[in-house]
Amino acid sequence: MEDHELNRLLNRLIEGTISEQDFQRVQQLMREDPKVRAEYYDLLGVDMMLHERYEVPDYISVHAKTADDHWVVARSHRKLYIRAAWAAAIMLLLSLGAFFLIDRNSTDATLASSVDSSYTINGEAKPASALNKDELLEVKSGVVQLAIGPYVEACVEGPAKVKLLAHKGKLELQEGSIFLQISPGGRGFEVHTPAGIIRNIGTKFGVLALADGSVQTHVTSGIVEIERKPGEARQRVTAGNGATWTTTGPIKTHRNAAERFVQTLPWDEVLFQDDFSEGHGSPLKDKVADVGGPWKVESELNPTTLTNGKLDTSTGWRTLTAKFREEQSSSSRRVYMTTFSTHVPENIWDKGAYLDAAERITFNIKGNGHLFSMVARKSRGHHWQLKNEKDGVHSIGTRISALQPHMVTVTYDTGSGEVKLYEGTGTGGLYLDGFKVEAGKTLDSLTLSNDEGGDLSIDDLTVKVATYSQNGDHLKRD
């Protein structure tokens, strides 16, 4: 991407005028390139500095229109529509050399999320680039990273609930875990919890608010100060140590376990992708995917060919395997995310005649064996259901038909063994179903199969993996 284009996107992100499509592009760039993140924080720092120094008083409202893509030029070229009574205030800004018009409703915290995240702001699930004062962020899964001004960076791991209590300097952790990295300019930043306040004295630390009302803090550098209630003696926790407490009783100190906190956004990579864009009638056998290995035909009644840009299993039973690209890392916690769309198969007319018809997508373990499957059977109206391939246990099931147009996402978390099914192109969609299977397994392929008259028509098949960097296991939350 050209520098001027990147600059334009970053400035629109900071101003809060970025489109949803550009927001997704910027999130991906910041996940992949540390230089982009550094430039973003530089621009954000300048914006916050100017906002703090030259904030327009509440009784002045300046409306402007950007005339150029560059951040400084954009603000210096904005047309001014003002009343005569505002002239003195504008002249004061100009005399200080600040030919910048600052929006007094600027973003309190910018937001970025992991590819496997699911979250709401004030109960509304939608892509967001900012969190403002008094807004409640509920992270249901994955990680959300907040940049609170130029000095504070926070990683919130789901499930968790967080609220900004002030435009800067105060955050409330209602439940769950958060890890904060605070530079010297953020000294005094406060984390409010159900069991009191944790005050930063220049540090990096994690906070965990548990369901039983207890709170933990784990300090990796610097010092934090615990204040349970006004008037009570404060207790300091230094680097390398941790503490656990409730609203009453002693504050227990112990060694820190900060390595178990997610301290940065997980990085993601595409393991498999195929949009089946080859010509109608192209054979699937040995076809090379857009990303990943060639398709392997395990068995088929008739030759498997592509149908109008889709993989359609009509005209006979078959078993087809998609091999994933080798992962760059497999030692840490990972979340696999598979997305695909289903369509009405060519042979939809005969489905009423086959009482045992079924469609399956099976996820395979590296080395050998099957971990779990998505299964749609005639006996359940061809609605998707999850199956544990180790013990044969099925999930409750969904009302989403494998024979109708739908976009579906399924995830597997190696840390917890949780499998979750969503409607839509990601984990931000409607949650449909879920259960637990064996944790810690590496997936290396998936297999599509149909039998007894079942058929599956899919396209836009993508498999991603998000790799987490924390060294330890998940923090115990109960």
N, C-alpha and C positions, 0 to 999 in steps of 0.2 A: 504494500500500500504506500502511495506517495505521502511525503511528510505533511503537505498542506491538507490532504484529505484526512489523515489521522488527527491533525490539529483541530480541524473542523469538528470531527466527531467527539473528541475529548471536551471541547468547549461547549458543545450542545449538551453533553452529559452533565457537565457542571451546572449549566444554566437550567437544566430540567426541561429542555425543549427537544430532546432526542426522540426519534421515532422508535417504535418497537423493533423494527427490522435492524436499524443501526445499533440499537442497544444490544441485540444479540451478537452483532459483529464485534462490538467493543469488548463485551464480556469474553468472547473467545480469544481476542488479541491479548487481553490482560492476563488470561490464564496461561497463554503460551509464551509470552515475551516479557521478561523482567524490565526491559528498556521502556516498553509501553507503560507498564505500571509506574516506573520511576517518573516518566514525563507527566503522567496523570497526577501523581502526588505533588509534583512541582507546580503544576497549574492550579491545583486545588489549594495549595499553600498560599500562592499569590492571591487567589480569589478571597480566601478567608482573611488574609492580612488586610486587604483593601476594604473588605466588608467591615472588619473591626475598627479600622481607622477612619473610614469615610462613610460610615453607615448613614443613609439619609434618614432624617427624623421621621417619626410616625406620622406627622401632619403633612408630610410631603409625599406625593405619589408621582413617580416618574415613569412614564410609559415610553418605551423605545422600540425601534425596529432595527435589527442587524443589517448592516449594508456591506459587510465584508466577512470572510471566513476567519481571519486571524483574530485571536482573543482580544488583544489590545486595540487593534484597529476597529474591531466590531463595536467595542464600547466607546471608542473615541469618535466614531462616525454616526452614532445613533442620533436621529432627529429628536429635538427636544420640543415637546408640546407642553407648555407651562403657562401658568397664569402670571400676571404681573407681580402678584404678591410673593412669588417664589424667587424673584430675580436675585435678591440678596444672598439666598442660600446657594444658588448656582454660582454666583460670582465668587463666593468664598471657596468653593471647591476648585474653581479655575485658578484662583490666586495661589492655591497650594500646589498647583501643577498637577492636580488630579482630574484630568479630563476623562473621568470614568463615571458611569452611571451604575450604581450598585443596587441590585434588587434586594430590598430589605426582607423579602420572603425567600431568600436563597436556601438551598438545601442544608439541613443540619447534619446529615450523615449520608454518604454515598454507599451504595449497596452492590455487591457482586455475589454470585452464587455458583455452587458446583453444579456440574451437569446432572447429577443425580438428586438434586435438592427439590424439596417440596415445601412451600411456605405460604403464609397469608399475612397481610397487613390489615389490621382492624377487621379480621375475619374474611377479607376478600382475597381470593387466589388469582393473582395476575402478575406478569413480569413487572418488576420495579427496579429503578435505578437509585432510589433514595428512601431514607427513613427520616421523618420529621418528628419534632417534639410532640410527646403524648401519643404517638402512634405505637400500637402493640404489634411487634413482630413475633409470629409463632412459626418456628422452624419445625416441621414435622419429620423431615428426614434430610440427609445431606448436610451441607455447610453453607452458611451465609457469612460473608465477610463485610464488616462495616468500617469505613474510614470516617471517624468522627473528628472533623477538622483536620489540621495538618499534623497533629501530634499523637493521635490515638488510633490504633488499628485493633479491631476485635474480630475474632472468629467464633461464631455461634454454631454449635453442633446440635442437630436435632436428635431427639425432641427437646425443645427449649422454648421459653417465652421471655422476650426482652422488650423493654420500653425505654425510650429516651425521656428523661425527666426534665431536661433543660436543653437549650440550644447547644450548649457545650458544657462539659464538666461533670455530668451526672447521667448514670444509666441504671436501670433497675433490672435485675435478673430475678424473675419470678420463679422459674424452675429450669432445670437443665444445666448445661455447662457452657462456659465461655472462656476464651483465652485472650488476654490483652497484652499488647506490646505498646508501651508508652514512652515517647522520647521526652527529654528534659522539659520541653515547653508545656507538657501536659501534667506537670506536677500538681498534685491535689485532686486529680480525677477520682470520682467516687463511684463505687458499685454498690447499689442498695440491694439488699437481700432480705428474705423473710426473718433472718436472725441478726440484722444489723447492717452497718456500713463498713465497707472495705475501702480504705483511702490509699491511693497510690503516692509513693514518695520516690518516683523515678524508677520504674521497674518493668519486668515481664512476669506475669502471674496468671494462673488459671483459677476459676471459681466454679464450684459445683453446688447447686441448690437441689437437695434431695426431697423426695416425696414425704419423708417423715419430719420435715421442718428443719433438719440439720443442714449446715453449710460447711463446705471445705474450701480452703485456699491453698494453692501450691505455688511457691515463689521460686523462679529460676534465677532472677537477678534483681538487685536493689532491695527495697523494703516496702512492705505494706503495713497499714495500721488498721486494727479491728476496733470498731466502736459499736458495741451492742445496743446501748441506749444512752441518751444524754446524761452526763454527770457520772457515768461509770468509767472507771479507769480504762484507758486504751491499752491494747497489747500489740506489740510489733512482731512481725514475722519476717525474718531475713532470708536471703538467698540460700537455697538448698534445703529449706524447711517448709513444713506445711502445718496447718492447724484445722481442727474440726470442733464445731461448737453448735449450741442451740441458743435460744433466748435466755436460758437459765443454766446453772451449773458451771463447771470449769471449762475453760478453753484448752483443749488437749493439743499439744504440739507433737509433731512427728516428722519423719523424712518426707520430702516432697515427691510426688509422682507426676510431675508436670509433663513428662514425656508421653503420658497417656492422653493428653489433650490434643485435639486437632489445632495446630498452630498456624496453618496456612491452607488455602484452598487446595483440594486434591487436583492432580493433573490428570487429564483424560486423553485417551487415544482411541482411534477407530480400529477394531480388530477384524471386522468384516463389513462389506457393503456391496450391494448389488441392486441396480434399478431395472435389470432385465430389458435394457433398451435395444438389444440386438433385434434383428428383423424377425417378423412373424415366421414361425416354423423353424427357427434356429435350434439345433440340438442342445440339450443341457449337458450331456455327458462331456466331461473334461472342459466345460466352459470356464474361462477364467473370470472370477468376480472382479468388480472394480477395486476392491480391497480384500485381501485374503486369498486362500488357495483355490484351486479349481474344484468345481462340483464333482462329487463322486456318486455315481448311480449304483446303489447297493443291489437293487432289484427293480424290475419293472415288467408289467404285462405287455405294454407297447412302448416304443421309443418315446422318451419325454422330450417335448419341444416347447419353445416359448409361444405364448398365445397373445398377440396384440400387446406386447410390452409387459406381460405378466407371466408368472410361473403358475400354470394351471395343471392340476393332477387328473383332470377328467380323462376318460377313456381307459381306465384301468388302474389297478393297485400299483403302488410303487413306493420305494424307500430311497430318499435322496439326502446326502450329507454335505453340509457346507463347512469347510475347514477354516478356522480362524487364523489370522496372522499371529505369529509368535509374539508374546508380550515382551515389553522391554524390562519389566520387573514383575515378580510374582511372590515376593517375600512379605509384602505389607498387606494390610487390609485393602480389599478391592470391592467395588460394586460394579457388577456387569449390568448393562442396560441394553435390551434388545427391542427394537421398534420395527413394526411392519404394518402394512395396510392389507386388509382382506377385501375381496370382491365376490360378486356372484359368479360361481364357476360355470363353465360352458354347459356342463351336464346337470343343471339344476332340476330339470324336468323329471328325473328318475328318483329323486331322493325319498319320495314317499314309499317306494317299493322295497327299500332295503332297511329292515328293522334293526340290524346290527351295524349299520354304517358308522364310521368314525374318522375323524381327522386328528392328527397329532403333530406337535412340534416338541421334540425331546432334546434336552440340553445334556451334553456329554462331558464326563470328567476326563481331564488330561491323563493319558495312560490307558485307562480302560474303565468301562462302566457308564451308567446313566445316572444322573442326579435327580432330575424332575422333568415333568412334561406338562405341556398345555394340551388338554384333551377336549374334543367336542364330539359328543355321541348322539346318535338319533334318539335314544331313549330320553335324553335331556333337551330335545329340540335343537341339537347341534350348538348348544351354548357352551362357551369356554369354561373349563374347570381345571384346577391344578392337581397334579398327581405326584406324590413322592414315589420315585422309582425304587427306593430301598425297601419300603415296607408296604407299598400299595395304597397308602392312605390318600384320600381325596379331600380337597378343600370344599367349602360350602358351594362354590360355583357362582356364575354370573348370569346376566340376562343378555349378554352380548353374543350374537350368533356368528359362527365361523363362516357362514354362507352368505352373509350380507356385508355391505361396505362399512368398514370400521377401521380406525387407526388404533393400534394397540401397542402398549409398552409393558414389558415385564422386566423386573430387576431381581438380582440375586446378590446378597451382601455376604461376603465370605467371613466377616467378623461376627455376625449374629446368626447366619443361616437363614435369614428372612427372605422369602420370595414374595414379591408384591406385583399385582397386576393393575394397570391403569388404562383408562380409555384416553387416547390422545397421543401426541408426539413426544411426550416426556412425562416425568414424575409430577409435573404441575397439573396434569389432567385429573379426571375423576377417578378416585380409588375404587377398584372393583372387587378385589379378592386378594387373599394372601394366606400363607402359612409358613411353617419352618421346616427346613431340611437340614442335613448335615452341614456344619460350617467348615470353613477353611479349605474348600475345594477349588481347584483351578479348572475353568471351563475352556475347552479347546475346539468345540464344534457343536453344531446342532443338526438334527435330523428331521426332515419332513416326511410323513408317511400317511397313507390313507388305505383303508381296507373295507371290505364288505359293502362297497358302493359309496363310501364317503369320498368327498372331493374338496380340495383346497385351492383357492386362487389368491396369490399374494403378489405384492411388488414392494419396492422401496424397503428392502430388508437391510437393517443396519444394526451392528453390534458394537457398543462402546464399552470401555472399562475406565472407571475413575479410581485412581490409586492414591491412598491416603499415606501421609508421611509420618504419622506418630509411630513411635517405636513399640509401645506397649499394647496391651489389650484394651478393649473398651472399658471406660470407667464404670464401676458398679454404681447403679442409680437407685438401688433399693436395698 
